């Protein structure tokens, strides 16, 4: 687990190597070094990044031949486990979604599952949530049944763009995006046992 001493040593190391802190970092250090260290620990996710991973990230960053100190986010991007490129699985999600629409009972089943808070994709909460957001870009799961097959290319592109946008936002914020408010619980396309009509 990273501790304040690791960040403080990092600053000393970079200064002794002749790297220059940015004006913003230097101004913050002049005001309150402890606060800067605390921010670095927070951004580096000190509870989940090991000292060994931190050392690897440090060597990786320094191998780029920097002239200035990196930011905490830049250094974090050099942690191999965290720097793995996120695979774009929007095409796979579209295929699953389109197959669900075309299947029986199709969009009615999607709307019912969404209304009851049931997953569309078992075992992959990220894909499930992003698919539900992307479905909203097509007018919601209820409207999905009325998508014309002749316009499938346009629908596919809209779905994938929306899916990718949600994935990018979640990767940036490191938090799942809340489902749209339109996907209210128990608002069903048709009545089912235990639900409202």
N, C-alpha and C positions, 0 to 999 in steps of 0.2 A: 504494500500500500504506500502511495506517495505521501510524503510529509513535507512541511514547510522547508526543512533543511535541504531537500532535493531541489526545490525551485531556487532557493538562495544560492546553492552551489552552481546551478545552471547559469545564473546571472554572473557570478564571479568567473566562471569558466569562459563565457562568451566575452566578457570584458577583457580577460587576460589574453584571449585569442585575437584581440584587436577589433572584434565586431562592435558596431555602434548600435545602441538602442535608438529606436525612433524617437522623435521629439516628444510624442505623446506618452510613450512609455517612460522616458526620462523625467518628464514633468510629474507623472504619477509617482514614480519612485522617490522624487524629491519631496513630495507631499506626505506619502504614507506607504512605505515599503511593505509593511505587513498586509495592507489592503490589497496591494498588487499581487503578493504571493497568494493570498486567499482566493483572488479571482482566478489565478493560474491553476490552483488546485481544483477549483470548481469546474473550469472549462476542460481541464485534463481528465476530469471524472476520477479523482484521486482514489476513490474506493474500488474502482474496477480495473484501473491500469496499474500493473505491477511495476516495481522498480526496474526489473529486467526489460519490460516492454518500453519503459521510459528511456532506458539507456540505448536500446535499438533505435528508437525514434530520434534520439539526439544524434547518434552517429549518422543516421540516414539524412537528417536535415543538414548536418555539417558537410556531408559529402557533396552537397549541391553547390558548395563554394560560396556561401552567402557573405555579404559585406555587412549586413545588419542582423540584429537579433530577430528571430522569428516571433510571430505572435503565438499565443497558446493554441489557437485553432490550427495554425500552420504546423506546429509541432505535433499536435494530436493527429493530424492527417498522416503523419509518418509512423504511427503505431500500426504495424502490419495487420493486426486483427481488425482494426477499425478502418483501415484504408482500403479494404477489399472493395472492389468496384461493385456497386449494386447492379445486379442483373435486371435488365428491363424485361419483365415477364408480362407486359401488357398484351402481347399477341396471344399468349397462352390464356390469359384471362378473357380476352375477347372470344376465343374459340369456345371456352367453357360457357360463357354467357350466351353466345349465339345458339349453342347446342341446347341450353336450358330453355331458351325462348321457343325454339323449334320443336322441342320435345312435348310430351303430354304430361300434365296440363299446361305447360309453357308459362307464359307471363303471369297467369293467375296464380300459379304455384310460387313464383318469385315474389309477387306482391304479398301473398299470404305469409311466406317465410319472413320477409322483411318486416311486415307488420307485427309478427309475433316475436321478432328479435332472433329468429333462427338463422344459422349460417347458410350461405349458399355454397361455400367451399369448406368442407370439413378439414380440420388439421392445418389450415393456413389462414390465420386471423388477419394478417396483413393483406393478402390477396382478396379475402372476403370483403373486408372493409373498403378497399380501393375499388372493387367491382361495384359495390353499392353506391359509392360516390359517382363513378363513371356512368352508372345506370341513370342517375339523376340528370346527367348531361344530355341524355337521350329522352328526357321527359319523365323519367321514373319507371319503375318496374311494371306498373299497370299499362303504360303506353307502349311498352316494349313489344307487346303482341301485335301492335298495328304498324310496326316498322315494315316498310316495303322491301321485298327481297331485291328488287331492281336497284335500290339505293344502298345496298349492303356495304359497298365501299365507303360511302360517305359516313354511314353509321359507325363503321369500324374505325375510321380515322377520328371521329369525334370521341368515341369511347376511349381509344388509346391515348389521345391527348389529355383527356380528363384524368384517366388512370395515372399517366406519367406525372401530371401536375401534382396530384395528391401524394404520389410516392416521393417526388422531389421535396415537397413541403414537409412530409414526415421525416425524411432523411435529414433535412436541415434543422428542424426543431427537435428531432429525436423523440417526438411524441406522436401517438396515433391521433389522426384528425377525427373529431367528433362527427358522427353521422349527421347528414342534413336534417334540419328540423321537419322537412316535409315527410320524412319517414317516421311518422308518429306511430306508436304502438297501438295495436288493435284497430287500425283503420284498414279494413279489408275490402278486397274487390268483390267478394261475396261472403255470406255468413258461413262460419264454421263453428263447431262446438267450442265454447269457451271464449269466443271473440265477439266483437260488436260488428254489426252489419253496416 
